[in-house]
Amino acid sequence: MAHDVQNYNLDQKFEFTPALKKPIMTVLVIGAVLLGIGIVMAMMGGGHEEAAGEAGGHAFHWYERVFANLWINNIYFAGIAIIGVFFFAIQYAAQAGWSAPIIRVMLSLGNWLPYAAILTIVTFFVANHDLFHWTHSYLFDKSSPEYDSIIDGKGAFFYWPMEKGTFPVFYIARMVIFFGFWVFFFNKLKSMSYAEDGITDNSQWFKIRSWSAFFIIFFAVSSSIAAWDWVMSIDTHWFSTLFGWYVFSSWFVAGLSAMTLLTIFLKGLGYLEMVNENHVHDLGKFVFGFTIFWTYLWFSQFLLIYYANIPEESVYFLERLSSDVYGPFIFVNILVNFVLPFLVLMTRDSKRHGVFLKLVCSLIIAGHWVDFFLMVQPGTLGHNGGVGLIEVGMFLLYGSVVTLVVLSGLSKGNLIPKNHPMLEESYHHHI
């Protein structure tokens, strides 16, 4: 390796000191307190009767709101975690050189995956009847007054090979298989990446490249089906043919923002000396570009449903736009996830300065949580949803726990893959 790269400390390790843990723990405690107060207030408020037909037409209970929020945060943060692994794999599959010093920052997001898997599967077993309308057996019973022919027609997608309305074997098998393989690929790529530090030839790089290609193929299929299973099936009657893309784009922008924040955070602490404003600019371009991609998909989905005006499709947007609870959040969603990032990151300079990126990426991470909130709550809670102490508390709680897990994982090995064959190219990266 050429002399100039050797000027840097390539054996640098991130030290997760108590001083760094303190602010994260503070946010965790604040989140837990807000969540606790929110739950107590919801319990004191008691359940009130719902209009029949909305969210099952039953008395509403405080724990349903807790379950809905658990689901939003599980799916949202699982997505950010898997995007870190996906973006890492993309760098190898594309033989990208610019990103060599930050690929382990990307991969570190995957440390959350095992926890996400357990939390999501447990939440499903505890809360499935409160989250997913299709889990009620009476919908599949032709003699029942609540029989639903549309859901019955889709039943095999959840219950095969069992009888519809019994135990959703097919659905749970998919959840376990997807998470199982995601965790497997994350561990495989991580161990190969760290093993590269002890190998001076390029053999490991080629190995990681072929494993990355397998992962990307699996991810392409699994992320789409996961979006249908975990989010779209909440509104069982409704479907959108580009929903898999839509959820992926929302995850992707949030994941890119998390990687950008993490890179800037590490730079600020004096790590990653090799990373300069050109690398940061590239991350900013990704965030900017995929913000527009997300908006394009949001608008495509909305426009097609709007001008076709087919009742079974348009109900999804009517439920949200005409609601006092969710209507305003549709505009918050567009403003925070498109208008602000688009205007702020349009110039070259803003993508090269940490201050702009920190602001925009923090907003995007909160903004795409709102996107998932809008996908999940209307179908689970009807008009009993909204953003209150439970929502804010649980988002802060999850966010801080995920941060602790990711940074702990990052501190366990070298920050920079010192034998990566493209470090030299990355050192000379200039745009």
NORFENBEL-V518096 format. One record per backbone hydrogen bond with DSSP energy under -0.5 kcal/mol. CO is the residue of the C=O (numbers start at 1). NH is the residue of the N-H. E is the energy in kcal/mol with one decimal. If there is no record, write none. Layout:
BEGIN
CO,NH,E ; CO,NH,E
END
This chain:
BEGIN
2,6,-0.9 ; 3,7,-0.5 ; 4,7,-0.9 ; 5,8,-1.8 ; 8,10,-1.1 ; 9,12,-0.8 ; 12,415,-2.8 ; 14,16,-0.7 ; 15,17,-1.6 ; 17,20,-0.8 ; 17,21,-2.0 ; 18,22,-1.9 ; 19,23,-0.7 ; 20,24,-0.8 ; 21,25,-2.9 ; 22,26,-2.4 ; 23,27,-2.2 ; 24,28,-2.2 ; 25,29,-2.6 ; 26,30,-2.6 ; 27,31,-2.9 ; 28,32,-2.5 ; 29,33,-2.7 ; 30,34,-2.8 ; 31,35,-2.5 ; 32,36,-2.5 ; 33,37,-2.8 ; 34,38,-2.8 ; 35,39,-2.5 ; 36,40,-2.5 ; 37,41,-2.8 ; 38,42,-2.2 ; 39,43,-2.4 ; 40,44,-2.5 ; 41,45,-2.1 ; 42,46,-1.0 ; 48,60,-1.9 ; 51,54,-1.9 ; 53,55,-0.5 ; 54,57,-2.6 ; 61,64,-1.2 ; 61,65,-0.7 ; 62,65,-0.9 ; 62,66,-1.3 ; 63,67,-2.7 ; 64,68,-2.4 ; 65,69,-2.0 ; 66,70,-2.4 ; 67,71,-2.5 ; 68,72,-2.4 ; 69,73,-2.5 ; 70,74,-2.6 ; 71,75,-2.4 ; 72,76,-2.5 ; 73,77,-2.5 ; 74,78,-1.9 ; 75,79,-1.9 ; 76,80,-1.9 ; 77,81,-2.1 ; 78,82,-2.4 ; 79,83,-2.1 ; 80,84,-1.4 ; 81,85,-1.2 ; 82,86,-2.5 ; 83,87,-3.0 ; 84,88,-1.7 ; 85,89,-2.4 ; 86,90,-2.2 ; 87,91,-1.6 ; 88,92,-1.3 ; 89,93,-2.8 ; 90,94,-2.6 ; 91,96,-2.8 ; 92,95,-1.1 ; 97,100,-1.6 ; 99,102,-2.0 ; 99,103,-0.7 ; 100,103,-0.8 ; 100,417,-0.5 ; 102,105,-0.5 ; 102,106,-1.7 ; 103,107,-2.4 ; 104,108,-1.6 ; 105,109,-0.6 ; 106,109,-1.3 ; 107,110,-1.7 ; 108,111,-1.8 ; 109,112,-1.6 ; 110,113,-1.7 ; 112,116,-2.6 ; 113,117,-2.7 ; 114,118,-1.9 ; 115,119,-2.8 ; 116,120,-2.6 ; 117,121,-2.3 ; 118,122,-2.6 ; 119,123,-2.5 ; 120,124,-2.2 ; 121,125,-2.0 ; 122,126,-2.3 ; 123,127,-3.1 ; 124,128,-1.6 ; 127,130,-1.1 ; 127,131,-1.4 ; 128,132,-3.0 ; 131,133,-0.6 ; 132,135,-1.6 ; 133,136,-1.6 ; 135,137,-0.5 ; 136,139,-1.2 ; 137,140,-1.7 ; 138,141,-0.9 ; 139,148,-2.5 ; 140,142,-0.8 ; 141,144,-2.0 ; 144,147,-1.7 ; 147,149,-0.5 ; 148,152,-2.5 ; 149,153,-1.9 ; 150,154,-1.0 ; 151,155,-0.6 ; 152,155,-0.9 ; 154,157,-1.4 ; 154,158,-0.5 ; 155,158,-1.6 ; 155,159,-2.7 ; 156,160,-1.8 ; 158,171,-2.0 ; 159,162,-2.2 ; 160,170,-0.6 ; 163,166,-1.7 ; 166,168,-0.5 ; 167,169,-2.7 ; 168,172,-2.5 ; 169,173,-2.9 ; 170,174,-1.9 ; 171,175,-2.0 ; 172,176,-2.6 ; 173,177,-2.8 ; 174,178,-2.9 ; 175,179,-2.2 ; 176,180,-2.7 ; 177,181,-2.7 ; 178,182,-2.5 ; 179,183,-2.7 ; 180,184,-2.2 ; 181,185,-3.1 ; 182,186,-2.4 ; 183,187,-2.6 ; 184,188,-2.5 ; 185,189,-2.9 ; 186,190,-2.5 ; 187,191,-2.5 ; 188,192,-2.2 ; 189,193,-2.4 ; 190,194,-2.4 ; 191,195,-1.9 ; 192,196,-1.3 ; 194,197,-1.0 ; 195,198,-1.7 ; 196,199,-1.6 ; 202,206,-1.9 ; 203,207,-1.8 ; 204,208,-2.9 ; 205,209,-2.0 ; 206,210,-2.1 ; 207,211,-2.3 ; 208,212,-2.6 ; 209,213,-1.8 ; 210,214,-1.8 ; 211,215,-2.4 ; 212,216,-2.7 ; 213,217,-1.8 ; 214,218,-2.3 ; 215,219,-3.3 ; 216,220,-2.4 ; 217,221,-1.5 ; 218,222,-2.9 ; 219,223,-2.9 ; 220,224,-0.8 ; 221,225,-2.0 ; 222,226,-2.7 ; 223,227,-1.7 ; 224,228,-1.7 ; 225,229,-2.9 ; 226,230,-3.3 ; 227,231,-1.5 ; 227,232,-2.4 ; 228,233,-1.9 ; 231,234,-1.4 ; 231,235,-0.5 ; 232,235,-1.0 ; 234,133,-0.5 ; 234,236,-1.1 ; 235,238,-0.9 ; 240,243,-1.5 ; 242,246,-2.2 ; 243,247,-2.7 ; 244,248,-2.1 ; 245,249,-2.8 ; 246,250,-1.9 ; 247,251,-2.7 ; 248,252,-3.0 ; 249,253,-2.3 ; 250,254,-1.8 ; 251,255,-3.0 ; 252,256,-2.8 ; 253,257,-2.2 ; 254,258,-2.2 ; 255,259,-2.4 ; 256,260,-2.4 ; 257,261,-2.6 ; 258,262,-2.3 ; 259,263,-2.4 ; 260,264,-2.5 ; 261,265,-2.5 ; 262,266,-2.4 ; 263,267,-2.4 ; 264,268,-2.4 ; 265,269,-1.0 ; 266,271,-2.4 ; 267,270,-1.6 ; 272,275,-1.5 ; 274,276,-0.5 ; 276,279,-0.8 ; 276,280,-1.9 ; 277,281,-2.3 ; 278,282,-1.8 ; 279,283,-2.1 ; 280,284,-2.6 ; 281,285,-2.3 ; 282,286,-2.2 ; 283,287,-2.4 ; 284,288,-2.7 ; 285,289,-3.2 ; 286,290,-2.7 ; 287,291,-1.5 ; 288,292,-1.5 ; 289,293,-1.8 ; 290,294,-2.3 ; 291,295,-2.0 ; 292,296,-2.5 ; 293,297,-2.1 ; 294,298,-2.7 ; 295,299,-3.0 ; 296,300,-2.5 ; 297,301,-2.5 ; 298,302,-2.3 ; 299,303,-3.4 ; 300,304,-2.3 ; 301,305,-1.7 ; 302,306,-2.7 ; 303,307,-2.9 ; 304,308,-1.7 ; 305,309,-1.7 ; 309,311,-0.5 ; 310,313,-1.8 ; 310,314,-2.8 ; 311,315,-1.6 ; 313,316,-1.3 ; 314,318,-2.6 ; 315,319,-2.7 ; 316,320,-0.8 ; 317,321,-3.8 ; 318,322,-2.3 ; 320,323,-0.8 ; 323,327,-2.2 ; 326,329,-0.6 ; 326,330,-1.1 ; 327,330,-1.1 ; 327,331,-0.9 ; 328,332,-1.8 ; 329,333,-2.7 ; 330,334,-1.8 ; 331,335,-2.5 ; 332,336,-3.1 ; 333,337,-2.1 ; 334,338,-1.5 ; 334,339,-2.0 ; 335,340,-2.7 ; 338,342,-2.6 ; 339,343,-2.4 ; 340,344,-2.8 ; 341,345,-2.6 ; 347,351,-0.9 ; 348,351,-0.7 ; 349,352,-1.7 ; 349,353,-0.7 ; 352,354,-0.5 ; 353,356,-0.7 ; 353,357,-1.7 ; 354,358,-3.2 ; 355,359,-1.7 ; 356,360,-2.8 ; 357,361,-3.0 ; 358,362,-1.9 ; 359,363,-2.2 ; 360,364,-2.7 ; 361,365,-2.1 ; 362,366,-1.8 ; 363,367,-3.2 ; 364,368,-3.1 ; 365,369,-0.8 ; 366,370,-1.6 ; 367,371,-1.4 ; 368,372,-1.8 ; 369,373,-2.6 ; 370,374,-2.4 ; 371,375,-1.1 ; 372,376,-2.1 ; 373,377,-2.3 ; 376,380,-1.1 ; 377,380,-0.8 ; 377,381,-3.5 ; 377,382,-0.7 ; 378,382,-0.9 ; 381,384,-2.0 ; 382,385,-1.0 ; 386,388,-0.7 ; 388,392,-2.4 ; 389,393,-2.8 ; 390,394,-2.4 ; 391,395,-2.2 ; 392,396,-2.3 ; 393,397,-2.4 ; 394,398,-2.8 ; 395,399,-2.7 ; 396,400,-2.3 ; 397,401,-2.2 ; 398,402,-3.0 ; 399,403,-2.0 ; 400,404,-2.3 ; 401,405,-2.4 ; 402,406,-2.8 ; 403,407,-2.7 ; 404,408,-2.2 ; 405,409,-2.1 ; 406,410,-2.2 ; 407,411,-1.5 ; 409,412,-1.2 ; 410,413,-0.8 ; 413,14,-0.6 ; 416,418,-1.4 ; 417,420,-2.0 ; 420,423,-1.7 ; 422,426,-2.3 ; 423,427,-2.3 ; 424,428,-1.5 ; 426,429,-1.3
END
